[in-house]
Amino acid sequence: MPLNIRSEVVNQLAERLAARKHTNKTEAVRMALENELHRLDETVPLRERLRPLQDRVLRRPATGLEADKAFYDELSGNA
């Protein structure tokens, strides 16, 4: 089924992409739609991306040491 784009802004964007990709507007729109769908499919929410790091940090035993200014000064070599 044909797609009729009535927005001049969308038409101009399609023309710009087509020019950069050395193709026609139809192919440019197809590529843009496929790329956006792929990007959305591959997107992993931040919460899920951070979960492995959080689990790793929580598995480490607590040292009981206080992370105060002296602690950070020692880490940076300013003791």
Contacts in CASP RR format, 6 or more apart in sequence:
PFRMAT RR
TARGET T0000
AUTHOR 0000-0000-0000
METHOD contacts of the structure
MODEL  1
MPLNIRSEVVNQLAERLAARKHTNKTEAVRMALENELHRLDETVPLRERL
RPLQDRVLRRPATGLEADKAFYDELSGNA
3 29 0 8 1.000
5 11 0 8 1.000
5 14 0 8 1.000
5 29 0 8 1.000
11 25 0 8 1.000
14 25 0 8 1.000
14 28 0 8 1.000
14 29 0 8 1.000
14 32 0 8 1.000
15 25 0 8 1.000
15 28 0 8 1.000
17 28 0 8 1.000
17 29 0 8 1.000
17 31 0 8 1.000
17 32 0 8 1.000
18 24 0 8 1.000
18 25 0 8 1.000
18 27 0 8 1.000
18 28 0 8 1.000
21 27 0 8 1.000
21 28 0 8 1.000
21 31 0 8 1.000
23 31 0 8 1.000
65 71 0 8 1.000
70 79 0 8 1.000
73 79 0 8 1.000
END
